[in-house]
Amino acid sequence: MNLSERRPLAKSPLALPVLGLGCSQLGGLYRDMPLQQAVDTLAGAWQQGIRYFDTAPFYGYGRSEHRLGAFLDEQPRDDFVLSSKVGRLLAPNGSERANGDGWERPLPFKPVYDYRYDAILRSYEDSLQRLGLARIDILYVHDIGRRTHGERHDLHWQALTRGGGFRALEELRSSGQIQAIGLGVNEWEVVVDSLEECPLDCTLLAGRYTLLEQESLKPLLDRCRAQGHAIVAGGVFNSGILAGGQHFDYGAAPPVVVAKVRALQAVCQEFAVPLAAAALQFPLAHPAVASAVIGARSAEQVASNLAWLQAPIPAEFWSTLKQRGLLDADAPVAGAPA
């Protein structure tokens, strides 16, 4: 697979690089990232050809946007694609720098959910100021969904629908201020619901279409392909367990997941295929998937991902996974008809 490949978003003038860099680590996800390490990681990613960058106000409570924007300000603006998110406003938190939500040493702000019309517009403008850039290409609604919000989901959903959140996004797109709108979520069901409410261009779907789970294949991805709605695959390693880590969905992996990973590893060993390479390449085989976003804490980790992206994987590997019930029989794979 070629890093220079770009895949079009059917409803947008944008075309996305096949691989992008998610910038949560710049905000100190789980552990602090010193400024120089952040700069070196971004510089290494750029030198290796990464041209799509995704961030959010939530990442380090603004720190990720500050750091990414400072780096991208030195690059030709038309050479890269940038996405950020809306759905949380950052309220001043005095002099406190309390760790929380998985962030180590975040900026002194408190994230507050708000999906209403005015809040979407304010969040967008605040992101532009933190980034120090003239435009954002893709704006995602961040972390909407019943699994995320529980009993408060209906309240937030009404803010996004009746309260004008989606309308604000459509106005930003129609005015040309952004080129594409969508969701940035960890649950696929809310994407199905959102497509009934708003003509979204794309969704950054984290962890829900991976080598470990394909429940979203028929209810979502096949529909996305038919409707021209693009998927950006995030969380392709399911929080690290498919790349040698121990975590699944931001926590400890349950026994059933550990057992499936071991079964996947056994097939990988038979075909001398790195598990991480299979995990990265699998979602990109679906015609609805325009890009995959990976995280990295160093230029070396970016290089590892690029090697996994380009690693040869025989067609027999995928067919074996299907024969052993480790992969949905209808999941598109490389080398097979779409």
C-alpha positions in Angstrom: 0.0 0.0 0.0 1.4 3.4 -1.0 1.5 6.2 1.6 1.0 8.8 -1.2 -2.3 7.3 -2.1 -5.3 9.6 -1.6 -8.9 8.5 -1.4 -11.7 10.9 -2.3 -14.6 11.7 0.0 -17.5 11.3 -2.3 -19.5 14.2 -1.0 -16.6 16.6 -0.5 -13.8 18.1 -2.6 -11.3 16.5 -0.2 -9.2 13.5 -0.8 -7.6 11.9 2.3 -4.1 10.4 2.5 -4.5 6.7 3.2 -2.7 7.1 6.6 -3.0 10.0 9.1 -1.6 10.9 12.5 -3.9 11.1 15.4 -2.6 13.7 17.9 -4.0 12.7 21.2 -0.5 11.8 22.5 0.5 15.4 21.9 -1.9 16.3 24.7 -0.4 13.8 27.1 -2.6 10.8 26.8 -1.8 8.5 29.7 1.6 10.0 30.2 3.2 13.4 29.6 4.9 14.2 26.3 7.6 16.9 26.6 7.4 19.7 24.1 10.6 18.7 22.2 9.3 15.1 21.9 6.1 16.4 20.4 8.0 18.6 17.9 10.3 15.7 17.0 7.4 13.3 16.5 5.6 15.7 14.2 8.7 16.6 12.3 9.5 12.9 11.8 5.9 12.2 10.7 6.1 15.0 8.1 9.5 13.9 6.8 8.1 10.4 6.3 5.2 11.6 4.3 2.3 12.0 6.7 -0.1 14.7 5.4 -3.3 14.1 7.4 -3.5 15.2 11.1 -6.4 14.8 13.5 -6.7 16.6 16.8 -9.4 17.8 19.2 -10.0 20.3 22.0 -10.3 17.5 24.5 -6.8 16.2 23.9 -4.9 17.7 26.8 -7.6 20.3 27.2 -6.2 22.3 24.3 -2.6 21.3 24.5 -2.7 19.1 21.4 -4.2 21.8 19.2 -1.6 24.3 20.4 1.3 22.0 19.6 0.0 20.8 16.3 -1.0 24.2 15.1 2.5 25.6 15.9 4.1 22.9 13.8 1.7 23.1 10.9 2.0 26.9 10.7 5.5 26.3 9.3 4.2 24.0 6.5 2.5 24.9 3.2 -1.2 25.0 4.0 -2.4 23.2 0.9 0.0 20.3 1.5 -1.9 18.8 4.4 -5.4 17.9 5.6 -6.4 18.9 9.2 -9.4 17.7 11.2 -10.5 18.8 14.7 -13.7 18.3 16.7 -16.6 20.0 18.4 -18.9 19.0 21.2 -16.9 20.2 24.2 -16.1 23.7 25.3 -13.0 24.4 27.5 -13.9 26.4 30.5 -11.1 28.1 32.5 -10.2 26.1 35.6 -8.2 28.8 37.6 -4.6 27.7 38.3 -5.4 24.0 38.6 -3.8 21.5 36.4 -5.6 18.4 37.7 -4.9 15.2 35.8 -8.1 13.6 34.5 -9.8 11.7 31.7 -6.5 10.0 31.0 -4.6 13.2 30.4 -1.2 13.8 32.1 -0.5 17.5 32.9 -3.3 19.0 30.8 -3.8 22.7 30.4 -5.8 24.4 33.2 -9.3 24.0 31.6 -12.3 22.0 32.3 -14.1 20.4 29.3 -17.9 20.9 29.2 -20.1 19.0 26.8 -22.2 21.3 24.6 -23.7 20.3 21.2 -26.0 23.3 20.7 -25.8 25.6 17.7 -23.9 28.5 19.4 -21.6 26.1 21.1 -20.6 24.4 17.9 -19.7 27.7 16.3 -17.8 28.8 19.4 -15.9 25.6 19.6 -14.9 25.9 16.0 -13.6 29.5 16.5 -11.8 28.5 19.7 -10.0 25.7 17.8 -8.9 28.1 15.1 -7.4 30.4 17.8 -5.6 27.5 19.6 -4.3 26.1 16.3 -3.3 29.6 15.0 -4.4 28.5 11.5 -6.9 30.1 9.0 -8.9 27.0 8.4 -9.8 23.4 9.5 -10.7 21.0 6.7 -12.9 18.5 8.5 -14.9 19.1 11.7 -16.1 16.1 13.6 -18.7 15.9 16.4 -16.8 14.4 19.2 -18.0 11.6 21.4 -21.8 11.7 20.9 -23.6 8.4 21.6 -25.6 6.4 24.1 -22.6 4.3 25.3 -20.6 7.5 25.9 -23.3 9.6 27.7 -25.6 7.0 29.2 -28.8 8.6 30.6 -27.7 12.0 29.3 -27.5 10.9 25.7 -31.1 12.1 24.8 -30.2 15.6 26.2 -27.1 15.9 24.1 -28.8 14.3 21.1 -31.6 16.9 21.2 -28.9 19.7 21.4 -27.3 18.3 18.3 -30.5 17.9 16.4 -33.3 20.2 17.6 -30.8 22.5 19.3 -29.1 23.2 15.9 -25.7 21.6 16.4 -25.9 19.8 13.0 -27.3 22.9 11.4 -24.2 24.9 12.6 -22.0 22.3 10.9 -24.0 22.4 7.7 -23.7 26.2 7.7 -19.9 26.1 8.2 -19.7 23.7 5.3 -22.0 25.5 2.9 -20.1 28.8 3.6 -16.9 27.2 2.6 -15.2 27.6 6.0 -14.8 23.8 6.3 -14.9 21.3 3.6 -16.4 18.2 5.3 -18.4 17.4 8.4 -18.9 14.2 10.4 -18.6 12.3 13.7 -15.6 11.3 15.7 -16.9 8.4 17.9 -16.2 5.1 19.5 -19.7 3.6 18.8 -21.2 2.8 15.4 -24.9 2.9 16.3 -25.0 6.7 16.6 -23.5 7.0 13.1 -26.6 5.2 11.7 -28.9 7.5 13.6 -26.9 10.6 12.5 -27.2 9.8 8.9 -30.9 10.0 9.2 -30.6 13.6 10.6 -27.8 15.2 8.6 -25.9 14.7 5.3 -22.6 14.0 6.8 -19.5 13.5 4.7 -17.4 11.1 6.9 -17.0 9.5 10.3 -13.8 8.9 12.3 -14.8 5.6 13.8 -12.5 4.4 16.5 -12.1 0.7 17.4 -15.4 -0.5 15.9 -14.2 -1.9 12.6 -11.0 -3.8 13.3 -9.3 -7.1 13.1 -10.9 -7.9 16.5 -14.5 -6.9 15.7 -16.6 -6.4 12.6 -20.1 -6.0 14.1 -20.5 -2.7 12.3 -19.9 -4.2 8.8 -23.4 -4.7 7.5 -25.4 -2.1 9.5 -22.9 0.7 8.9 -20.0 0.2 6.6 -22.0 -1.4 3.8 -24.5 1.4 4.1 -21.7 4.0 4.0 -20.4 2.5 0.8 -23.8 2.7 -0.8 -24.4 6.3 0.3 -21.0 7.7 -0.3 -20.2 8.3 3.4 -16.5 7.8 4.1 -15.1 6.1 7.1 -11.8 7.1 8.7 -10.6 4.1 10.7 -9.3 5.0 14.1 -8.2 2.7 16.9 -7.1 0.0 14.5 -5.0 -1.6 17.2 -8.0 -1.5 19.7 -6.0 0.6 22.3 -2.8 -1.4 21.6 -3.6 -5.0 22.1 -3.2 -5.7 18.4 0.2 -4.0 18.4 1.8 -5.8 21.3 0.1 -3.9 24.1 -2.2 -5.1 27.0 -5.0 -2.6 26.7 -8.4 -3.0 24.9 -10.8 -0.1 24.6 -8.8 2.1 26.9 -8.8 -0.5 29.7 -7.8 -4.0 30.7 -8.6 -6.6 28.0 -11.2 -9.2 29.0 -10.4 -12.9 28.7 -12.5 -13.4 25.6 -10.5 -10.6 23.8 -7.2 -12.0 25.0 -8.1 -15.4 23.7 -9.1 -14.1 20.2 -5.8 -12.1 20.0 -3.9 -15.3 20.7 -5.8 -17.1 18.0 -5.0 -14.2 15.6 -1.3 -14.3 16.6 -1.2 -18.0 15.8 -2.3 -17.5 12.2 0.1 -14.6 11.9 2.9 -16.8 13.0 1.9 -19.4 10.4 2.2 -16.9 7.6 5.0 -14.8 9.0 2.7 -11.7 9.1 3.1 -9.1 11.9 -0.2 -8.9 13.8 0.0 -5.1 13.8 0.4 -5.1 9.9 -2.7 -7.2 9.6 -4.6 -4.9 12.0 -3.6 -1.7 10.1 -4.2 -3.1 6.6 -7.5 -4.9 7.3 -9.9 -1.9 7.6 -8.3 -0.1 4.6 -9.5 -3.0 2.4 -13.2 -1.9 2.8 -14.3 0.4 0.0 -16.0 2.7 2.4 -12.7 3.4 4.4 -10.8 6.4 3.1 -8.0 6.5 5.7 -6.6 5.1 8.8 -5.4 7.3 11.7 -2.7 6.0 13.9 -1.1 7.4 17.1 2.6 7.8 17.8 4.9 9.1 20.5 8.0 9.2 18.3 9.2 9.3 14.7 10.3 5.7 15.2 6.7 4.7 16.0 5.5 6.4 12.9 8.1 4.5 10.9 6.9 1.2 12.4 3.4 2.0 11.3 4.6 2.8 7.8 6.4 -0.6 7.6 3.2 -2.4 8.8 1.2 -0.5 6.1 3.5 -1.7 3.4 4.2 -5.3 4.7 3.2 -8.0 2.1 0.2 -10.1 3.3 -0.8 -13.1 1.2 -4.5 -13.6 0.3 -4.3 -17.1 2.0 -3.8 -15.3 5.3 -7.1 -13.6 5.1 -8.9 -16.7 3.9 -7.5 -18.7 6.8 -8.8 -16.1 9.3 -12.2 -16.5 7.7 -12.1 -20.3 7.7 -11.3 -20.3 11.4 -14.1 -17.9 12.3 -11.7 -15.1 13.3 -12.9 -12.7 10.6 -16.4 -12.0 9.3 -16.9 -14.0 6.1 -18.2 -11.0 4.2 -15.5 -8.6 5.3 -13.6 -7.2 2.3 -9.9 -8.1 2.3 -6.9 -7.1 0.2 -6.6 -9.1 -3.1 -10.3 -10.0 -3.2 -13.1 -8.5 -5.3 -14.8 -5.5 -3.5 
